[in-house]
Amino acid sequence: MNNKSPKKSSILAHIRRAVASSTAIETGQAVKTLESRLKAKSSKFQHLKLAN
């Protein structure tokens, strides 16, 4: 059972997209590549959460 509300997951998707597109502009990488890396949750900082 998924405890996340649709609104929260939508907000997180928008945040991921914004971070990916901003990073893509700065680094010249593809937005889709960066966004998929953010979704993969394989970061060494995965235990850190965004403030609400």
C-alpha positions in Angstrom: 0.0 0.0 0.0 1.3 3.4 -0.9 1.1 6.0 1.8 2.1 9.0 -0.3 -0.7 11.2 -1.4 -1.0 12.0 -5.1 -0.4 15.7 -4.3 2.9 15.0 -2.5 4.2 12.7 -5.3 3.2 15.3 -7.9 5.1 18.0 -6.0 8.2 15.8 -5.7 8.0 15.1 -9.5 7.9 18.8 -10.2 10.9 19.4 -7.9 12.8 16.6 -9.6 12.1 18.1 -13.0 13.1 21.6 -11.9 16.4 20.3 -10.4 17.1 18.2 -13.4 16.4 21.0 -15.9 18.5 23.5 -13.9 21.4 21.1 -13.7 21.1 20.2 -17.4 21.4 23.9 -18.3 24.5 24.3 -16.2 26.2 21.0 -17.2 25.0 20.4 -20.8 23.6 17.0 -19.9 20.2 15.7 -21.0 17.3 16.5 -18.7 15.8 12.9 -19.0 19.2 11.4 -17.9 19.4 13.6 -14.9 15.8 13.1 -14.0 16.1 9.3 -14.2 19.2 9.5 -11.9 17.1 11.4 -9.3 14.3 8.9 -9.6 16.7 6.0 -9.2 17.5 6.9 -5.5 21.0 5.5 -5.7 22.6 8.6 -4.3 24.9 8.5 -1.3 22.8 11.3 0.1 19.5 9.4 -0.2 19.0 9.4 3.6 18.6 13.2 3.5 15.0 14.5 3.0 13.8 17.9 1.6 12.2 20.2 4.2 8.5 20.6 4.1 
